[in-house]
Amino acid sequence: MSNSEYPGKDASEGSAQQAAEPQLDKAQLLKLVLELGPLGIFFFANAKGEMLADWIPALAGMKPIFIATACFMVATVISLVISRVKLGKLPVMPMVTGVVVFIFGGLTLYLQDDTFIKMKPTIVNVLFGSVLLGGLLFGKSLLGYVFDSVFELNAEGWRILTIRWGIFFFVLAFLNEIVWRNFSTDVWVDFKVFGVMPLTMVFGAFQMPLLNRYAPGKEEEA
């Protein structure tokens, strides 16, 4: 029998899907806010570091980049806690990034050397790029684990997308090295906040044709 003989079932399934879609959208929006929030705080604290030092005596004498680093670390912890409470889990990428933030942020504050926090994006991007491309050598596509992916692809699609993202992570690491080694701290902060995220979003948008082409069942349709 066709599904048309069960209109009630179709209606209930349709309503269930419609009910699930807003929840998915809210979850994705929350994840985006939790990822961008610490970066926004980092930018604000660096730009207004002197003002914050005037307001908070304990920060007196600290350079804006060190104040921003401390705020970034606190914001990262809060972001991970909210993610755990609201989403019920800690996504792999933010969790690994948070660990690196604490290691290099701690070194930055302890040694009063901003080189460490500037190197953090390089380390994170090289790490993810190496994991993705290295996994392919063992026949494993780890992209879904890294991004906590909600989309589905066939094996070839995962392989191609993993290669692209792996290379992209290395490109971001290379760009970070160029910027922090050749430009001022303020320029580096601007690049980190307003350069990396737009580049990532544009790159991700260009992967949409691949997601459609290698969705499960496409071979059968062809």
C-alpha positions, -999 to 999 in steps of 0.1 A, spaced: 0 0 0 12 35 -7 16 62 19 -13 81 3 -36 55 19 -25 68 53 -30 105 53 -30 107 90 5 92 91 18 116 65 4 145 83 18 134 116 52 128 101 51 162 83 42 180 115 69 161 134 95 172 108 83 208 110 85 207 148 121 194 146 134 219 121 131 250 144 149 231 172 177 222 148 180 258 137 181 270 173 208 244 182 229 255 152 224 292 161 235 285 197 266 267 185 275 296 163 270 322 191 291 300 215 319 299 190 318 336 180 312 349 216 347 344 230 362 359 198 340 390 202 350 393 238 387 389 228 384 417 203 365 440 226 390 435 255 419 441 233 404 473 218 392 486 252 420 471 273 431 505 287 395 514 297 391 480 314 424 486 333 410 519 346 378 503 357 394 472 373 424 480 396 437 444 394 443 449 356 463 481 361 495 480 341 485 451 319 488 454 282 455 451 263 465 419 247 471 402 280 437 415 293 421 402 261 438 368 266 425 365 301 390 374 291 392 350 261 401 322 285 372 329 308 348 333 279 359 300 264 352 282 297 317 298 299 311 289 263 320 252 269 299 250 301 268 265 282 274 241 254 275 211 278 243 223 296 223 234 266 234 210 239 241 180 262 276 175 249 309 191 242 317 193 204 351 181 195 364 211 178 355 237 205 367 214 232 402 208 216 404 245 208 396 253 244 424 231 257 449 248 234 436 282 244 443 274 281 477 261 274 489 289 252 468 315 270 483 304 303 518 306 289 511 341 275 500 354 309 526 336 330 555 347 308 540 380 297 547 371 261 519 374 236 538 352 211 521 321 226 485 334 221 494 345 186 507 310 178 475 293 191 456 295 158 485 281 140 488 251 164 450 245 163 447 246 125 478 225 119 464 200 144 430 197 127 446 196 93 469 169 103 442 148 119 419 151 88 446 143 62 463 118 84 430 99 90 426 95 52 459 76 51 443 50 73 411 50 53 392 71 79 373 103 73 372 121 106 356 153 94 322 144 109 338 140 143 357 173 141 327 194 130 301 174 149 285 173 114 247 172 109 248 164 72 253 131 54 276 121 26 286 90 8 322 77 12 336 96 -18 320 128 -7 335 125 28 369 118 12 368 149 -10 354 172 16 380 160 42 408 167 18 395 202 11 390 211 48 424 196 57 441 218 31 421 248 42 432 244 78 468 245 67 461 276 47 446 293 78 477 283 98 500 298 71 480 330 70 481 333 107 519 330 107 522 357 80 500 381 99 513 378 134 549 378 124 547 408 101 520 431 115 510 447 147 491 430 175 459 450 167 461 440 130 465 404 141 435 406 164 414 421 136 425 394 112 417 367 138 382 381 144 371 396 111 393 377 87 393 340 97 356 336 103 344 352 70 370 332 51 358 300 68 321 308 61 328 316 24 349 284 21 321 264 37 295 280 13 315 269 -17 312 233 -4 274 232 -8 275 218 -44 296 189 -31 272 182 -3 244 180 -28 263 160 -53 275 133 -29 245 130 -7 234 94 0 214 79 -29 227 102 -56 244 73 -74 211 54 -74 192 84 -88 218 87 -116 
